[in-house]
């Protein structure tokens, strides 16, 4: 709430984009979200996707970050556990 989805690349107050974190939690405020196989960036401003996950229990974290991928912290994150068959 209170934020607008925008592509990465520019720092504009009140905007940002999503990141999915596979088997991880929130990222400390101001810390860049890593770019690797377990940190999926949606820097184009995407709001939906299909992802392939490993079998078994998986924790999915969602982290909102600013235009240069710096995390907005715990207040702009959420996580769930899913079981992939």
C-alpha positions as CSV (number, residue, x, y, z in Angstrom):
1,X,0.0,0.0,0.0
2,X,1.1,3.5,-0.7
3,X,3.6,2.6,-3.4
4,X,3.5,2.6,-7.2
5,X,5.0,-0.1,-9.4
6,X,7.7,1.4,-11.7
7,X,10.5,-0.1,-13.7
8,X,14.1,-0.1,-12.3
9,X,16.5,2.5,-13.4
10,X,15.4,5.7,-11.7
11,X,15.0,6.7,-8.1
12,X,11.5,8.2,-7.8
13,X,10.0,8.5,-4.3
14,X,7.0,6.3,-3.7
15,X,7.8,3.9,-6.5
16,X,9.6,0.5,-6.8
17,X,9.4,-3.0,-8.1
18,X,9.0,-6.6,-6.8
19,X,11.6,-9.3,-6.2
20,X,10.8,-12.9,-5.3
21,X,13.3,-14.6,-3.0
22,X,13.3,-18.4,-3.0
23,X,14.0,-19.9,0.4
24,X,14.9,-16.5,1.9
25,X,13.4,-13.7,4.0
26,X,13.3,-10.0,3.9
27,X,16.3,-8.0,3.1
28,X,17.5,-5.2,5.4
29,X,16.3,-1.7,4.3
30,X,18.8,0.0,2.0
31,X,20.6,-3.2,1.1
32,X,20.6,-4.1,-2.6
33,X,18.7,-7.2,-3.5
34,X,21.2,-9.7,-4.9
35,X,20.9,-10.8,-8.6
36,X,21.2,-14.6,-8.6
37,X,19.2,-17.8,-9.0
38,X,17.3,-17.3,-5.8
39,X,16.5,-13.6,-6.1
40,X,14.2,-13.0,-9.0
41,X,14.1,-9.4,-10.1
42,X,11.0,-7.8,-11.7
43,X,12.8,-4.6,-12.7
44,X,10.6,-4.2,-15.7
45,X,7.7,-3.5,-13.4
46,X,6.1,-6.9,-13.9
47,X,3.2,-7.8,-11.6
48,X,2.8,-11.5,-12.6
49,X,5.0,-14.4,-13.7
50,X,5.4,-18.1,-13.8
51,X,8.4,-19.6,-11.9
52,X,9.8,-23.0,-11.6
53,X,10.5,-24.1,-8.0
54,X,12.3,-27.1,-6.5
55,X,10.3,-30.0,-5.2
56,X,9.3,-30.0,-1.6
57,X,8.7,-27.2,0.9
58,X,9.8,-23.8,-0.4
59,X,9.7,-20.4,1.4
60,X,8.8,-17.6,-1.0
61,X,9.7,-14.1,0.0
62,X,8.4,-11.0,-1.8
63,X,10.6,-7.9,-1.4
64,X,9.7,-4.5,-2.7
65,X,12.7,-2.3,-3.6
66,X,13.4,1.1,-5.2
67,X,14.7,1.9,-8.7
68,X,18.2,0.8,-8.0
69,X,17.1,-2.5,-6.3
70,X,17.7,-1.2,-2.7
71,X,15.3,-2.9,-0.4
72,X,12.5,-1.0,1.4
73,X,13.0,-3.5,4.3
74,X,10.7,-5.7,6.3
75,X,7.8,-3.3,6.1
76,X,7.6,-3.9,2.3
77,X,8.1,-7.6,2.3
78,X,6.0,-10.8,2.9
79,X,6.7,-14.5,2.8
80,X,4.8,-17.8,2.6
81,X,5.7,-21.5,2.6
82,X,4.4,-23.7,-0.2
83,X,4.8,-27.4,-0.9
84,X,5.8,-28.1,-4.5
85,X,4.8,-31.6,-5.8
